[in-house]
Amino acid sequence: MEPVYDTVIAIARTMWAAQGLKFTVTGEENVPRSGGAVIAINHTGYLDFTYAGLPAFMNGRRKVRFMAKKEVFDSKSTGPIMRALKHIPVDRAAGAQSYRAAVDYLTRGELVGVYPEATISRSFEIKEFKSGAARMALEAGVPIVPTVIWGAQRVWTKGHPKRLGRTKVPIHIGVAPALQPTGTPDELTTRLHDVMTETLHAVQERYGPHPAGEFWVPARLGGGAPTLDEANALDAAEAAEKAARRANRDNPGD
């Protein structure tokens, strides 16, 4: 029993009911009922992580420990909750520490939630992956569970207003069969990317209408979202702007 985590789950379910969110979950049986595993999740919105633990909870009431930005843990409002839920802080300036913590969790039989894309995909397609998920799975000797969420971007995503009222948005979660920790990190990362792309397309086919021009619909399906190349260019411009602001703060006299 984890009273804090159980309370957070109850609160989340109450919020989902108030919003009228409609969940469809497939493949939850692919989440191991015991032992460690990396839960690899696509990233389309700010609230992905609140939905991503649902398959594990449905299949054995298991809980996922998510890797999240250190800034969330530093906050006086969210920090105590994140630590109580045993999530893992990620300091991008000292990534080795969070990586070691994740591997330790996995070897102790925990489920660790990871976003291989590292950032929200503005195109809502699967971006290029970092190799961290594969490396930790290989080192800990645990499987990777490819998990795709579709519809979360309609609730709250980068560059668009949040819609937290009673929207009745359908959210689909598809879990593919687990990938065993074999091969090199690059080979396993490629396999993971391929499987998650295939799973995304399958989930989208089951989801229902994707109205032309809508912001949450990928360009590939006739929507208003940028293409993957356009989204990557936006991300690069944003990163350059942030780097310039940091440089100005560090060198105010220049």
ZALUMDO-905146 format. One record per residue (C-alpha): x, y, z. Coordinates in steps of 0.2 Angstrom, whole numbers, plus 5000, padded with zeros to 4 digits. Layout:
N
X,Y,Z $
...
END
This chain:
254
5000,5000,5000 $
5006,5018,4996 $
4993,5030,5003 $
5000,5045,4994 $
5001,5037,4977 $
4984,5029,4980 $
4976,5046,4985 $
4984,5054,4969 $
4976,5041,4958 $
4959,5043,4966 $
4961,5062,4963 $
4966,5060,4945 $
4951,5048,4942 $
4939,5061,4949 $
4947,5075,4938 $
4945,5063,4923 $
4927,5060,4927 $
4924,5079,4929 $
4932,5082,4912 $
4922,5068,4904 $
4938,5060,4897 $
4934,5044,4888 $
4948,5031,4890 $
4951,5016,4878 $
4966,5005,4884 $
4972,4991,4873 $
4987,4979,4877 $
4988,4982,4896 $
4992,4963,4897 $
5009,4968,4890 $
5014,4977,4906 $
5023,4964,4917 $
5013,4960,4933 $
5030,4958,4942 $
5048,4963,4940 $
5056,4978,4933 $
5052,4986,4916 $
5055,5002,4906 $
5038,5010,4901 $
5043,5020,4886 $
5030,5033,4882 $
5027,5045,4867 $
5026,5063,4872 $
5012,5074,4865 $
5005,5084,4880 $
5009,5090,4897 $
4997,5078,4905 $
5004,5062,4897 $
5011,5055,4913 $
4994,5056,4922 $
4987,5044,4909 $
5003,5033,4906 $
5001,5024,4922 $
4984,5018,4918 $
4988,5001,4909 $
5000,4996,4923 $
4987,5000,4936 $
4974,4990,4927 $
4985,4975,4925 $
4990,4971,4943 $
4988,4988,4951 $
5006,4992,4948 $
5013,5010,4950 $
5025,5018,4938 $
5040,5029,4944 $
5042,5043,4931 $
5058,5052,4926 $
5054,5071,4927 $
5063,5087,4926 $
5072,5092,4942 $
5063,5109,4942 $
5046,5100,4946 $
5055,5092,4962 $
5062,5109,4966 $
5045,5117,4967 $
5037,5119,4984 $
5020,5114,4978 $
5024,5099,4968 $
5041,5093,4975 $
5035,5085,4991 $
5022,5075,4981 $
5034,5070,4967 $
5046,5063,4981 $
5032,5054,4990 $
5027,5046,4974 $
5045,5040,4972 $
5047,5048,4955 $
5065,5051,4948 $
5072,5069,4946 $
5081,5072,4930 $
5095,5086,4931 $
5100,5088,4913 $
5117,5095,4919 $
5120,5080,4929 $
5111,5066,4920 $
5122,5051,4926 $
5114,5053,4944 $
5096,5051,4937 $
5101,5037,4926 $
5109,5027,4940 $
5093,5030,4951 $
5083,5023,4936 $
5093,5008,4934 $
5093,5005,4953 $
5074,5006,4953 $
5073,4994,4938 $
5084,4981,4947 $
5073,4982,4962 $
5058,4977,4952 $
5050,4994,4949 $
5042,5001,4933 $
5051,5016,4927 $
5042,5028,4915 $
5053,5036,4902 $
5050,5048,4887 $
5063,5043,4874 $
5059,5059,4863 $
5064,5069,4879 $
5052,5083,4874 $
5034,5086,4868 $
5032,5082,4849 $
5024,5097,4841 $
5020,5087,4826 $
5012,5073,4836 $
5022,5061,4826 $
5036,5050,4834 $
5052,5061,4836 $
5070,5054,4835 $
5074,5045,4851 $
5087,5047,4864 $
5096,5030,4869 $
5093,5031,4888 $
5078,5020,4889 $
5087,5006,4879 $
5103,5008,4889 $
5095,5007,4906 $
5084,4992,4900 $
5100,4983,4894 $
5110,4987,4910 $
5096,4982,4922 $
5091,4967,4911 $
5073,4971,4910 $
5061,4973,4895 $
5055,4989,4887 $
5036,4991,4886 $
5031,5003,4871 $
5016,5013,4876 $
5007,5026,4865 $
4995,5039,4871 $
4983,5048,4858 $
4972,5062,4862 $
4981,5069,4876 $
4987,5084,4865 $
4969,5089,4864 $
4969,5093,4883 $
4985,5103,4885 $
5000,5103,4874 $
5014,5115,4869 $
5009,5131,4860 $
4990,5129,4863 $
4978,5134,4877 $
4974,5121,4890 $
4957,5113,4890 $
4953,5107,4907 $
4935,5109,4907 $
4922,5096,4903 $
4928,5092,4886 $
4924,5074,4884 $
4940,5071,4875 $
4943,5053,4870 $
4960,5047,4875 $
4967,5030,4868 $
4982,5021,4876 $
4990,5007,4866 $
5003,4995,4874 $
5013,4984,4862 $
5022,4968,4867 $
5037,4971,4878 $
5054,4971,4869 $
5067,4961,4877 $
5084,4969,4881 $
5095,4962,4867 $
5107,4970,4855 $
5116,4986,4856 $
5108,5002,4863 $
5107,5009,4846 $
5099,4993,4839 $
5086,4992,4853 $
5082,5011,4851 $
5079,5008,4833 $
5067,4993,4837 $
5058,5003,4850 $
5056,5018,4838 $
5049,5007,4824 $
5037,4998,4836 $
5030,5014,4844 $
5028,5022,4826 $
5018,5006,4821 $
5008,5007,4837 $
5004,5025,4835 $
4997,5023,4818 $
4986,5008,4824 $
4980,5018,4838 $
4976,5033,4827 $
4966,5021,4815 $
4955,5015,4830 $
4953,5033,4837 $
4940,5039,4825 $
4938,5055,4815 $
4953,5067,4813 $
4945,5083,4806 $
4955,5092,4793 $
4964,5107,4799 $
4962,5104,4818 $
4978,5109,4828 $
4979,5092,4836 $
4979,5082,4820 $
4995,5078,4812 $
4999,5085,4795 $
5000,5067,4788 $
4982,5065,4792 $
4977,5082,4785 $
4978,5091,4801 $
4985,5108,4806 $
5000,5102,4816 $
5017,5105,4809 $
5026,5092,4800 $
5040,5083,4809 $
5053,5093,4800 $
5044,5109,4803 $
5042,5104,4822 $
5061,5100,4823 $
5065,5117,4816 $
5053,5126,4829 $
5062,5116,4843 $
5079,5121,4837 $
5074,5139,4836 $
5067,5138,4854 $
5083,5129,4860 $
5094,5143,4853 $
5083,5157,4860 $
5084,5148,4878 $
5103,5147,4876 $
5104,5165,4871 $
5094,5170,4887 $
5105,5159,4898 $
5121,5167,4890 $
5114,5185,4893 $
5110,5180,4912 $
5128,5173,4914 $
5137,5187,4906 $
5126,5203,4909 $
5140,5215,4905 $
5144,5208,4888 $
END
